[in-house]
Amino acid sequence: MKLSTIPALVCLSLFIASPVALAQPQTQPTLKQITAEPDWIARSPTNPRWLVDGSAIKFSQRRQGLVGRDFSDDYLIFLSTPDIFIPVPITPENPGPYFLNRGDWNNNHTLRLLNNAGDIFLFNASTSATTQLTKTTARESSAMFLADKRSLFVRFAYWRDSNWFIRNLDSGWENQAADIRYQDAPKDEAEGDELNYLEQQQRDLFQIITLEDQREEMREDDTKAWRDTNPTAVPGPFYLGKDNRSIGAWLSPSGNHILVATAPKKRPSDPTDTMPDYITDDGYVSIHTVRSKVGHHTQTPVQLTLLDLKAERIIELPFTNLPTINDDPLAWLKEANADDPEEAGDANESKTDESDTDESTDEPKEEPKEETTKPRPVSHMGTRWNDAGTIAAVMLKSHDNKDRWIVLVDTTLEEPELTTAHHLRDDAWINWAFNDFGFIPATNTLWYLSEETNFSHLYTRTHQGTIKQLTAGDFEVTSPTFTHDASFVYLRTNQNHPGIKELQQLNLTTGELKAITKLAGTVESFKISPDESQAIITYSNINSPPELFLIDLEPNPLLQTQPKQLTQTVTREFKNTPLQTPQIIAIPSTHTDQPIYTRLYLPDSAKFEGPRPLVLFSHGAGYLQHANYQWSYYKREHMYHTILTNLGFIVIAPDFRASSGYGRDWRTAIYRKMGYPELEDFKDAINYAVENHNADPNNVGIYGGSYGGFMTLMAMFLEPETYKAGAALRSVTDWAHYNHGYTSNILNTPDIDPEAYKISSPINHAEGLQGHLLMLHGLQDNNVVAQDIIRLTQRLIELEKQNWELALAPIEPHGYHEPSSWLDQMRRIHKLFITELK
């Protein structure tokens, strides 16, 4: 498609403005329109990437139509003509290859190794020429230059068929880096099993048997001696045990070491749920296996081993010296439950019939010895080598979600061991975000993100152990990207407003943090150009779906250059649809020092004087930000709020405690009490609307999906005096039936913290229902399985509750796909609010 040649400044201002002002005539949104296949809004660009020579940008776009929506097509935008950006489709007629800007550079940034379609290529920056280095049916990946300064030749390494290989770039000679075997090491004859009677008798009687034993021993000694002295042999074999399996192996850029993470070979057989599918192509019900429940999912413990390829030795790296690794951060809770008569009653009762004496001796039974404290099991979260290949950094997290460690392995030491570079303890849970780390290019200095000061910030640690905080303040830092010369690092931050994310540049010499963009919206992602002079950003705003822009990273301050819009995918129909742009307001909290940022949609005060019915929208995920200047994941709900305001409703959508963007304390406020801080924030938001915008406190409704559905149920069951009607979509009704990874972070596990599950699960409060409740759920939901809502349905039946309704969508997963299902869902919600609140 041909893009407009409107000057960049004008183009950007038009783009950021509400679509209401862009085209005429306008038509008010309808339920059928907002739930239609979203092609009518835009087919927004995704996954933008630079080509390796910086000549073009590649991006993906969803194919048009109901049939094509599950497919993506790739496009190129060539930058040779300034201000004229025409996406060119990549088709079988012009397949490329188009090499992307990713892969390992050599030291002086003249050569780059590229991976494409499972093969390896070499890019020459001075000539822009690309040479194919491998062409095999196997898949080569992770290609990197080796940093062995002693070698006279340029060597590179790559991963193929579960092994590392090293190749000489000039001669093409290839060798396997190591012979790693998941077997037990052969036993020496002296350490072998004792001979049984017949075996020993044969040797006592027949000299030839003894001679053969001696010859075999001599043969093995010769083989080992020649192998150990053969400089052309593959290092090894390294025996890592028949009961282990690999979960990762990382070759050092020096080529001298491999860091291996292993786990038990035997995989747990955890119980899983099943999910029936009723709408099938053969007419028979099919059964699908889905995830296990919280507390019934066995996490994989890892161990680290360092292989010294030159000395051919295995160096175990135990975790015993990690800070707090032997502590049990939940010991207090386990002890409290053991002391609780209600929790321990059955167990104590069962012991009353047991004798306290040993029947055979009539003596008191010996108390069992207390087990020696063992290190808690940990998960591997990533490994990074410094450029020289002498130091490895590994991130580990405890299975109980309370601790995160970054450990270093210095291979220059005679006896390498794990050294803790950074330890983060969170009494609630370690965030699954902000776990980026690595080495600053060409240095031994570690960098990492940490929430230790409440907000995610960037830190460095020198090899000598000096830690420095590079960013600070009540804002979050994400996506750190360092320049090749380590002069700058580019970051996304919400420094100016919690709901605005901009691209910023941090000078690593002066510490100055400078704004690169000032768009007052959301920079969703960015990619730096190969020469580091420009970046492509994905940008959106409340009523502006994502588009790609090109920005200068070192703009001329005299020219005041603006970002150049590369794509224009928003449709005319969407531009002609008048959508309300909500206010983002900070509502004072009666429970915390931080305000509650909220989207506020208001009706026309001249048409609707009030009191006005109020609808509260609760976003999903829990840890998600919705009160921000970004095109929302909840685009249909966002457009629906314009329909409601056109009918005189006020709509509020608060970022309750648990939401992202506001720091660690806001995130973890729900620990062991999900639903309660959120309801307090909802009440503050409702009171604000009543006091400041004439909302009717007697006509309040609530709706939301997933976590928002859970919150709808908690609101309807725990505060029936506040909420007259609610629509709960794809709701968690009992946290003991949800997955392990998410739930165990916030509520621990049911066996350890049963009270947290009891108070946090709506099914345990269903007796409180008084208002009108609509429940909607997809039967193909493999995230929140439909069993959840069916169990609550049975509970409501047994409680003889009235004024509730359940609508099941037979073919829909957790997030509905089909426009007809979306329309049915939104019509039911709309009918509920019109009937009960107007």
N, C-alpha and C positions, 0 to 999 in steps of 0.2 A: 504494500500500500504506500502511496505517496504522502509524505508528511508535509505539514505547512511550513512555509519559510518565514513565518512571522518572526521578527527579532526576538532574541532569547528572553529579554526582560519582559516584553509584552506577553509572550507565550507563557512564561512562568506565572505571571500574575493572573492570566486568564485561567490557567490550570488550577491554581490554588483557590481561586474564588469558588463560591458555591455554584453548582451546575444550574441553579435557578436562573442565574443571570446570563446564561450562555445562549439560549435559543428560545424561540417562540414558534407556535403557541405551546403553552404548558398544559399538561393533563395531570390531574390528581392521581396519586398511586392507588392501585386497587390490590386486594388480596391475591387475585389471580396473577397480576403482573409481578408482584414482589416475590412470589413463590415459583415463577417460571424458571426454566433453565437459565442460569445467570449470564449466558451469552448476550442477553439484551442489555446488560450493564457494561461489560467489558470482558475481553479475553486478555487479562493482564499478563505482562511478561514475567517469566520466572527464571531462576537460575542463570543470571547474567554472568558471562565470563569473557575475559580478554583473549584474543589470539596471542600466541607467543611473541609475534613480531609487533604487536600493538596496532596493526593495521585495521582491525575490525573487532566488533563485539558480537559474541554469539549468545543467543537467549532462546528460551523455549516458550511455547504458547500452546494452550490447549486447543485441540481441534474443535471445530464448530459443530453444534448439533447434538441431539440426544445419543446418536450412534457414535459419533466421534469424540465425545467428551472424555472418554477414558484413554485417549491417545494424545500425545504431544508431538508437535512439529518444531524443528529447530530453524532459526533464522540468523542471518548475519546482517549487521549494520556496518558498512564500510565508512571510515572516517576521512577518506581522502578529500572529500568536498565539504568544507566547513558549512554548517548551518543547513545542509541538505542531507537528511538521514532517511534512507529508504530501506526498509527491511527486505532482504532477499531470502526466499525460502531455500533451505538445503533439501534437495530432492535426489532421487536416484540418477537424475541426469547430471547433477553437479554435486556428487557426494563428498568431494574433498580428497584426502583428509584435511580437516582444518584443526591444526594443532593448538591446544589451549595453553594458557599461561600458567602452567603448573609443572613442577618437576625440579630437580636439584641442579643448581649452578656449580660450576667449578669455582676455584678461589677468586679469579679475577673477572668473573662474570662475562666470559666470552663464549663459553659452551654451556649448553643445558641439555640434560637428559629428559626425555619425554616418554610418557606411556600413552599408547593409543591402540585401542582394540586388542589389547593383550600382547602387543609387541613394543619394542623399545626403539626410540629414534633419538638422533643427536641433532640439536639445533645450534647453528653457528651464528652468533649475534652480529658479527661483522659483515657476513654475506647474506644473512637471512635464509640460508640454505638449510635444508633438513635431510638427514641421511638415515635410512633404515638400518638398524643394527641387528635386529632379530626378526625372524619370520617363521614362527613355529605354530603348531596346533595347541601347544601348551600356552598358558598365560603367564607372561613375565610382568612383574609389578615392582613397585617401591624402588625403582632404579636410583642409584646415588653414586656420586664420585667418591672415591676413597681418598682420605687425607694423609696417607702414609708418605711423609716427606722423604723417606729414605729410598723410595722407589724412583728409578729413572724413567719409568713409563707411566702413562696415564691409565689408571685402572678404575673400573666401576663395578658395582655389585647390584644384584637384583634377586628377587624372590621368585622361585619357580618350583612347582611340585613339592611344596612344603620344605624346601631347602634354599639356602643362600648360595649363590654362585658369584664368582669374581671373574671378570674378563679384562684382558689387556686391550685397550682401545686401538692400539696400533697393529698388533699382530693378530688379534682376535682369539688368542689362546684363552681357554676357559678352564677354571677349576672350581670344584665344590668347596665351599668355605669350611665345612665341618661335617663329619659323619656322626649324626646324633641318632641314637637308638633308644627307643622306649622299651628296653629290656633290662633284666638284671645282669650285672657284670658277671662274666664267667668266674667260677671259683678256682683258685689255685689248687693243685692236687693235694698240697699239704693241708688245705682248708676244706677239702672235699668231704663228702659224706663217708662215714665209716663203712668198711666193707662188711657185707653180711657173711654168714657162715660159709655158704657155697663159694662166694667170690674169693674169700680168703683161702679156702681149701684148694681151689684151682691153682692159686699162686704158690702155695706150699708144696704142691705135688709136681707142678710142671714149670720148669725153668723158662720155657718159651713164652709163657704168659707174662712172667716178670720182665723178660727182655722186651716184649712188645710194649709194656707200660713205660719202660725206660726210653725206648725209641720215640714213642708218642710225646713224652715229656721233652725230649731233646728237640723234636720237630717244632713243638710249640714255642720253645725258648728261642730257636733260630728265627722263626717267623716274627716273633715279637721284636727281637733284636734288630732285624733288618727293617721292619716297619718303623721302629722308633728312630732309626738313623737315616731313613730314606727321605731326602728333602722334597721329593716329588709326590709323596703320598698325601692323601687327604688327611687333615688333622683328625685324630680320634682313633677308634670310636669312643664316643662319650655315652656311657650307659646311664640313663636317667630313671630306670626302674620300670618294670612291667606293669605296675599298678598305677602309673602316671600317664597323663596325656598332655599334649602341648596346647596352650591357649595363646601362645605368641612367642616369637623369637626375634630379637632385634640385634642386627649386626652393627658393631661400632663403625663409624666412618674411617677409623684407622685400619679396619680389617683384622684386628688382633683379638677381639672378644665378641662373644654373643651373650646377651642377657636373655634368659629363658624364663617364662612364667609357665608353671605346670599346675595341674589340678588332678584330683583323683580320676582314674580311668573309669571307674564304675559310676555311672550316672544315677541319680536318685530316681526312684519310681514314685513320684508324688501323685496323690489322687487329683484328678481333674474333673471338671464339669463337662456336661454335654449340652448340645443345643439342637433342637429339631428344626428342620427346614420343610415347610409344608407345600411351598409352591416350587415344584421341581419339574424338570423337563420330561421325566418318565411317569409322573403321576404318583410315585411312591414317596413316602416320607423318608428323608435322609437325616442322618445324625452326624453332627460335627463335634469334635473334641475342642474344648476351649480351656482357658487358663485354670490354674488351681486357685484356691482361696487363701487369704492371708493366714499366716501361721502354718500353712501346709505346703509351702514352697521352700525347697532346700536350696540355699545359695551355695555357689561353688567356692570353696576356699582355695586360695592360691599360695604357691611357694615360689621363691625366686632363686635362680641358680645362675652363676656367672661361669662361662666357659672360656678359659684361657687357651686360645688356639695355638700359640707358640709353645707354651710349656705343656700343652695337652693335659691340663688338669681341670677338675671340677671343683668350683668354690661354692659351697652352700652359703646362702644369705638368710639366716634365720631372723625372725621378727622380734625376738625376745627383748631387744633393747629399745624398742619403740616406746616413747613416752605413753604412759597409761595403758599400754597394750594388755597388761595383766589385770587391769581394773575391770570391775563390772559396774558400769554407770547406772544400771537398773537394779542393783542389789537392794537399795533402799525400798524399792517398790515390791520386789519379791518378798522381802522380809515383812513388809506391811501386810501383804496378802496372806502370808503364812500366819501372822498374828491375828488376822481378822477371823472371828468365830464363824461368820457366815461363809467365808471362803474356805476355811479349813475344817468346818464342821464335819463334813462327810468323812474326810480323811481321819480326823481324830476319833470319830465314832467307830470307824472300822478297826481301830487299834485296841478298843476296850476288851475285845475277846481274846487278844493275843497274850500269851504268857510273857512276862518280863524275865523269865529264867530259862536256862538251857535245860531241857527235860532230862538229858543224859547225865548231867552233873549236879543239877539243882542249884547251880551257881548263877549269879546275875550275868545276863548276856553282855558281851563286850561291845562297847559302842563302836560303830563303824568309824574308821579313820577318815578324817577330812581329806578330800582330794587336793593334791597340789594344784594351785592356780595355774591354768594354762593360758597362753596368749589367745586373745579373741581371734576368730577367723576374719580374714580381710578379703576384699575384692580388689582386683587390679583395674585402675582407671586410666592408665596410659604410661608410656615410656618415651623419653626424649634423650638423645645424645647431644653433647656439645659438638661444635663443628670439627674439633680436633679428634673426636672419638675417644677421649680419655675419661670423661665423666658421664655417667648416665643418671638421669633423674626419673624417678618412678613415683606416681601418685597411687596411694592405697586408701581404701575406705573400709571401716569396720562394718561387719554385717548388721550390727545393731544401729547403724546410721548416726552414731554419736561422734566419731572421730575421723579426721582426714589427715593423712601424713604425705609429705613430699620428702622422699629419701634420696640420698645421693650414693653412688657407687664410684669411688675413685680408683680406676684401674692402674694408676701409676704407683699405688702403694704395694708393698710386698705381700700384704695380706688384706685384700679389699674386703670391706664390710659395709653394712648399711649405716649411713649417718643421716640423722634427721635434720633436714634443712628447714622444715616448717611443719608445725602441728596445729591443727584447728580442732578445738573441741566445741561442740554445740550440745547443750543439755536437752534441747528439743530434737532437731535433726539437721544434718548437714544438707545444705541446699543441693539439688541436682543441677543447678545452674552455677555459673561463675567458678568453674573448675579448670579454666585455661591455665597452662603453664608451659615453660620451655626455657631455652637459653637465649640470651641476647646474641645476635649473630657475631661470630668470630671472637667470642669471649667465653669465660668460664662462669659468667654471672647468670644466676637463675632469675627468672621473672615468674610471677604468678598473680592470680586474682584471689582475694580473700574478703569475707564478710566480717572479719574480726572486729571492725569498728562500727558494725551495724549495716554499713553499706558496702557494696562490692567496690574495691579499689585495687590499684595496681601497685605491686611491691617488687623490689629486687633484693637478692642476697648474693653478696660476693663470695668467692671461693674461700675467703678467710672468715666468713660468717657474719659480715656486716649487713644488716637488713635496713632497707630504706623504703619508706612509703612515698610513692611518686604522685599520687592523687589523693585528695582528701576533701571531705565535705558531705553534706546530706544529699548525695546523688549517687547514681550507680554508673559503673564503668563496664562496658562489654566490648567484645570483639577486638582485642589489642592486636595490631598488625605492625611489625617493625620494618623499617627500611633496611636495605642491604648493608648500608654502612653504619647502622645502629645510631644514626643521628636523631631520628624521630620515631615516634610510635603513633599510629592513628587509632582512634577510639570512637565508639559511640557512647554518648553520655546523655543523661537527662538533667544536666546541671541547672538549666534555666527554669525548668518546670517539670514536675514528675511525669507529665503526659506528653512531653515534647522530647524527641530524641534527635540530636544533631551529630554530625561528624566533627571531631576535634583533633587537633594535632598537638602532641606533647613533645617539646624539645628536651631531649635527654641530657643536654649539656646545661641549659639554663633553668630547666624545670617549668618553663612557660607553657601554659595550656591555652591554645588559641583555637577559636572557632573557625572551621572551614565552611560550614553551611550555617545559614541563619534563615531557615525556611519556615520555622514555627509550625512544623508538622512532625512527621516521623520518617527519619532515614532508616528504612527497614534493614538494609544491607549495603555494603560497599565493597568494591574490588579495585585495588590499586593497579595502575597500568604497568607494563614491564619496565618502562623507564622511570616510573615513580613520579611522573609529572602531572598525571591526571587520575581520576577515579570515576567509575560508573557507580551511581547510587540508585537504589530502588526507593522511591519516595511516594508517600500517600498522605492524605489528610482525611478529615471526618467524612466529607462527601466527595472525595477524590480518590478513586481506586488507584492502585499502584501503577506507576510508570517509571521508565528509565531516564536518567539524566546524566549528562557528562559535566564534570566539574574540574576546574584547574586547582591543583593542590598548592601551587605557589602563584596565586593571582597577582596581577599588577594592581596595587592599591589605587593608582591614579585612574584606571579604567573602570573600576567597580564592575568587573565581569560577573555575569549571572550564570547559573547552571543552564545548560542547553538541553532541551527536552528531546530525547531520542525516539520515543514511541508515543503514539496517540491511539490508544485502543478503546477509549470510552465511546460508546455509541451515541448517536443523535437522540435515540429514544430515551436514554438515561438522562442526557442533558436537558431534555424537555420535560422531565419529571421533577416537579418542585418538592424537594425534601427539606425538612427542617434541619438546620444546623444547631445541635444542642449546645447549650452553655456548659463549660466545664467549670464547676464551682467547688470551692473548698468549704465544706460544712463543718462547723466546730463540733468536736466530739465531747461528750460528757464523760468519757471513760479513758481517753488518752490525750496526750499533748499534741499529737498529730491530727490534722483535719482529715475528714473523709471526702476524698475527691469523687465527684459525682457528675454523671451526665444528666442534664436537666432539660426536658422538652416541655415547652409551655404552649397552651392554646392561645388563640387570639383573644386578648382580654376584652376587646370591644364586643365580640360575639358571645363570649362565655364569661359572664361576670362571676359566677360561682355561687355557693361553694362547688368546687370541681372534683369529680372523681379522680382518684389517684391510682396509678399502676406502678408497681416497683418491679423492675427487671433485675434478676440476679444472674450474673454471668457464671459460666461453668469453670471447670478445672480447679477452682480454688485459687491456685497460684497462676493468675492471669490478670492482665491489665485491660480495662475496658474504658475507663474515664480518661481517655487520651485523645490526642489529635492524630488519629490514624484511621484508615479505612478498616472497619471492624470485621473480624471473623464472623460476627453476628450481623451480617449485612441484611438478611431478611428481617430480623427483629428490629434493627435500626430503622429500616424503611417502614415497618409496621407502626413504629412510634409516631411517624408523621400521620398515618391514618387515624391513630387514636387522638392526637392533638386536634386534628380536623373535626373530631366529634366532641371536643371539649374536655378531653382527659389531660391531666398532667402525668408525665412519665418521668420517673427517676431511676437511674441505674448507678448505684454506688459501688466504688471499689472498696468493699468491706475488708476488715482485717483478715488476712490470708492472701490478699491480692499481691501481685508482683509490682515492682517499680518503687516501693516505699521502704525498702530496707528489711533487714533480718528480723527485727522485733515485730514489725507489722506482719511479716510472713508467719512467724511462729506463735503468734498470740492464740492460735487455735489448738495448740498442743494439748492433747488429752481431753479436749472439750470442744469438739467440732460442733459448730452451729450456734454457740452461745455468744461469743464476741460479735459474730456476724449479725445476729438479731439485735444486739445493742446498737450496732451501726445503722441498721435498717431503721430502727426507731428514731434515732437522731435525724436521719434523712427525712423520714415522714414528718416529724415535728417541724423541721425546717420548712417543708413545703406547706404545711398547715399555717404556720405563723407568717410566712413571707409571700405566699402565692395563693392563699385562699383555697387550699386543698381541703376536701371534705374528709375529716377523720373517721366518719362513719361509713365511707364507701372506699375502702382501700383493697386493692387486689395485688396479687404477686404471681410472677411466673418465671420460669427458667428451665434450662436443660442440664442434665448431668449433675454437676455440683449445684447448679442453680435449681435443678429439680429437687435435690436433697434439701436445699435451703427452703424451697417452697413448702415441702412437707413439714420441716421443723417449725416454720412460721405458722402454718395452719394448725398444727397439733399443740404447740407450746404457747402461742399467743393468739388464741381464737377471738379474743376481744378486739384485736387490732385488724385482723385480716378477714374480710368478708368472703373472698373468693380466691382460689389459687389454681394454677395449671402447672403440674409437675411433669416434666418431660424427661424420659430416659434416666430416671432417678435412682440413686443409691438409697435403698430403704433400710439396709442392715449392713454396717461396715464389716461385720464378720464374714460376709459373703463376697466382699470385693477382693481385688488382687493384692498381692503381697508387697510389691515394690512401692506402691503409692501409700497404702494404708499403714504399713508398719512404721513408716517414717513418722506419722502424725499421732498414731494411737498405740504404738508398740505392737504387740501381738495379743490375741484374746487370752491366751493362757497366762501371760504375764500381767496384763492390764485389763481384766474383764470389766471393771467399772467404767473405764473410758469408753469401751464399746457399748456398754449399756446406756450410758447417758447420751451418747452421740448418735445413736441409731434411731431414726424416726419410727420404726416399727414398734419400739418400746413405748412410744408416746401417743399411739394412734387413738387412744381413748379420749384425747383432747379435741378431736375434730368436731367442729360445730358449723362452720361455713360450708360453702359449696366447693368441692374438690374435683378437678378434672385430672386424670392421669393418662399419659400417653407413652407408649413404649414400642420399639421395634423388636420383632421376634428374632431377627437375625443379629441382634446386638451381642457381640462377643466381648464387649468391654464391661458394661453393666448388664449381665445376663438377665433375660426376661423373668427368670425365677424370682428375682428380687421383687418385682412389682406384683407378681402373682402371689407370693407369700404375704405381701401387705394386703392384697385384695382379700385373701382368706381371713386375715386378721380383722379387717373392717366388717366382713360378713358376720364373724363370730361376735363382734362387739355390737352388732345390730345397728351400725351407723347408716345414716341416710344422706342424701344429697351428694353422692359421689358417683363418678363415672370412670370407666376404664376403656380406652380405645387402643387396640393393638394393631400395629402395621406389619402384616405378615412377611414382607420381603425386605424390611428396612434394617440396616445396621445401627450403630450408635448414633452416627450423624446421618439423617435421612438423605437419600440420593434422589429419589424420583420427585418431579414437580407435583404429581398428583398426590403423593403422600404429604408433601409440604403443605399443599393447599388444604387438604383435609385437616391437618393438624392446626393450621392457623385459623381456619373457619371455626373449629371447635373452641379455640381459645377466645376468638373474637366474640362468639356467641355468649360465652360465659361472662365476659366482662360487660357486654351490652345488657345482658339480662339481669345481672346481679348488682352492677355498680351504677347504672344510669337511672 
